[in-house]
């Protein structure tokens, strides 16, 4: 029973973070770690890397079909999705795409 409650609370905490303000979530797996994008440059926003082995329900809920996948959310609404595809690697311009969408989001808030 304790384990179920802890998992539920942890899952709730992850979901709550995705729904607040601007969030960048990287969906990945251990076997594609070398293809992950460093999220350090986005430290001013909610950032998180989730792994398939530990978050299968979230991957299913968010309909993640390719690894790695980066999703940009604004107040819980998906704004941008960039998928690794068959190559199992993100496009070279992934950071620039995210930055561009964040700039548009921030401009639209004023």
ZIPE-V901279 format. One line per field, one symbol per residue. phi: phi as a letter, one per 20 degrees, with the letter a starting at -180 (. if undefined). psi: psi as a letter, one per 20 degrees, with the letter a starting at -180 (. if undefined). burial: + if it has 24 or more other ideal C-beta (glycine too) atoms within 12 Angstrom, else -. A space follows every 10 residues. Layout:
phi->???
psi->???
burial->???
This chain:
phi->.fffffffff ffffffffed leccddebbg fcgfefefeg fdffcfcadd dgfdcgffgf feledccfcd cddclnefdb ccdfmfflbf gfeggfffgf ffgfffffed
psi->gggggggggg ggggghhhip bpqopppaqh ijhijqppjh ikiiroqqpq pghilhhggg hjloiqqrpp ppqolipphp ppqhbhikqq qhkgghgggg hgggghhii.
burial->---------- ---++-++-- -++++++++- -+--+++-+- -+--++++++ ++--+--++- -+-+-+++++ ++++----++ ++++-----+ ---++-++-- ++--+-----
